[in-house]
């Protein structure tokens, strides 16, 4: 019998994904935390604002910051639309 093994296939190893840092160790987290704190100060009136519109803008900025952080962390933890398995689960 003749060997019918296909030798034209690439033997390039699959790309290695870098380890995912815990959220509190990322720049995104600290920027988000700062944004939330600043927005909370505006919304509570601790930093004077020019009325209701500024208060609503501060609350909206906090919510958009939270959404941005969530999307950013989700993108870090996904590869090709699939969640990367947790490294702590073995």
N, C-alpha and C positions, 0 to 999 in steps of 0.2 A: 504494500500500500504506500501511497505517496502522502507526504505531510501536507495538509491543506490549511495549516495555521496561517492566519493573516498577519504578516509582519509589517504592514504599512501603518498600523495603529500607533499613535503617539504614546509614549510612556511618560509623558509629563505628569508630575504629581499634581494633585488638586491643590488649589491655593489655600494657604493657611490663614485663618481668620485671627486677627489680633485679639487678645483677651479683652473682655468688656470691663471697664472700670466701674466700681460702684458709683451710683448717681451723685452722692455727696462729694466725690473727688473730682467732679468735672467743672469746667468753666461755665457750662450752661446752667448748672445748678446754682452757682453763686451769683451769676447775673440775674437769674430768675428770683432768687431770694432777695436780692437788693431791690429789684423792681417791685416785688410784692410789698416789702417793707416801706418803700417810698410811696407807693400807691396807697397803702393803708394810712400813712401819715396825712396824705392829702385828703383822703376820703373821710377820715375821722375829724378833720378840722384842726389837727395839731399844727399843720402848716397852712396858714391862711390862703384861701383861694378866692377867685372872683365870682363865686356863686355856685349854683346848682350844676351848670354845664361843666365846670372844672371838676367837680366832685364825680360826676358821671364819667367824665373822661378818665379820671384816675382809676375808677373801678373797672372800666373797659380795658385800660392798659394792663391792669393786674390779671384780668381774665385772659387776654391775648397772650400775655407772658406765660401763663400756666399752660395754655394750649400749645404754644411754641416749644416749651420744654418737653411736654409729653410727646409731641411729634418727633422731636430731636432724639429723645431716648429710644423711642420705638424704632426709628431708622437705624440707630446704632445696634440694636438687638435683633435686627432682621437681616437675612441674606436671601435674596431672590424671593421675597415675600413670605419666607418661612421663619418662624422664631428659632433663634439659636438655642439649643438645649442648655439648660443651666449647668455651669461647670461644677457646682457644688453637689449635684445629684450623681456625679460620677459618670 
